[in-house]
Amino acid sequence: MPNELRYGYVTQLYYEILGIETPRQLDLLDEWFSDLLIKEEESDGNTKIPPFFSEQDSRIHAVRYHGRLYSGADEIIAQLTGRLIGTAKGNREKQRRNAVVMCKHITRVLCENWSRFEAFLNHTGEMILRMDEDQLNEFLNKLLDFVKEIALARNEMSESERDGEPFPMDDEIFDAAVYNAAYQLNLCTVDGLVQGYAWLLLGSLLRNECGRITRRFDSSFNEVNRMPSEEPDLISKLDCLFFPEDYEYTYDGDDFESKYPDIHWQCDQCGTSLNSQEGFTDRYGKWQCRLCGYVNDIDEEHIFENNEDAENRRNHMDAQKIREAIERRKTQLSE
Ligand SMILES: [Zn+2]
C-alpha cells in the first residue's frame, strides 16, 4: 500500500484488521461520513436509480439497491468518488471542483455544529469498537506505522511533487493533521486511537479543507487559540514525541533559588497562576492555592510543555534532566 494520506488507504487499514472486504465507492464514503456526503433517497430497495451530485446541498444523492448504495455506471459520480477516495487511477483532475465543494460543505457543517462533530467522533468510536482487544492493538500499531511512513514519504517529496499531487494539501495542514493523529495514537488509549483515526479520516478526505479544523482544534478536538508549534518540521516533532528520552533540557536563566526555575505553575483546580501568589515557593512539593484552596502538587511529575500534555498526563519532565540543565547553567556562568 502506498504511503499516502488518502481516504482509500486510511479506511483499507481498518477493513484489513477486521478481515472484511472494503466497501465500494459510495458505501465506503457513506460508512464513515454518512449523510454529510451522501443523501440517501427514498426507494423500494429494488430499483436502480442513478446517483447524482446536487449543487443545492453539495452532496451525492443515491438510493439503496439490494442493501448497497447504487452507483451505476455514471462517469461523473465515479470520478467524483474516485477523487474523494483518492486512490483511483486516471482522470483524476476531473470533477475536482465538485469534490472540493463537497469537502467544504462537510467542513462547514462540522465546524459550525459541534453536535454533528461529536456525532462523527462517536460514530468513528463505534466503528472501531467492533474490534476485539487484539485487533485494537494491531490496528493501533498499524496506524502508528502508517503515520510515520506517510510523514517520511512526504518529507522526501520535492516541492513541485507536492504541489503537483492530485488534490494537493498544504504542508502546514498535512503536518498538523498527521501530528494530531500521531499525538493521539501515541497515547495508546482507546480514546486516543479513536481520535487519532478521526484525524486520519478527516485529513485524507478533506485534504486542504481540513485546515479549518486543524486551526480550530487541538488533537483532542478541544477548541484552541494557539499558534502553530515552534518546531520546524513534522519529522523532528514526531521524533520528539516518540523519543522524548533523546532530548536534553536547557536552562539559560540565573535563578538558582527556585527548585524549578522558569516553570509557570497553574492551579489544577481553578487555573490561576500560583507563582504570583504571595509567599509562593516551589520547594515544599505542595502549594495550597490562595484563591480556591486546592492543594497542588509541585513536582516534576506535574510539569508539562503545554496544556494538552498536562491534560493527558503525557511527557512530564524528568527530574534528573532538570537538575542537569541547572548544573550545566551554573558551570557555564562560573566559567
Ligand atoms: Zn486554585
Residues whose N, C-alpha, C, O or C-beta is under 5 A from the ligand:
A	BS01	ZN	C267 Q269 C270 G271 C289 L291 C292 G293 Y294
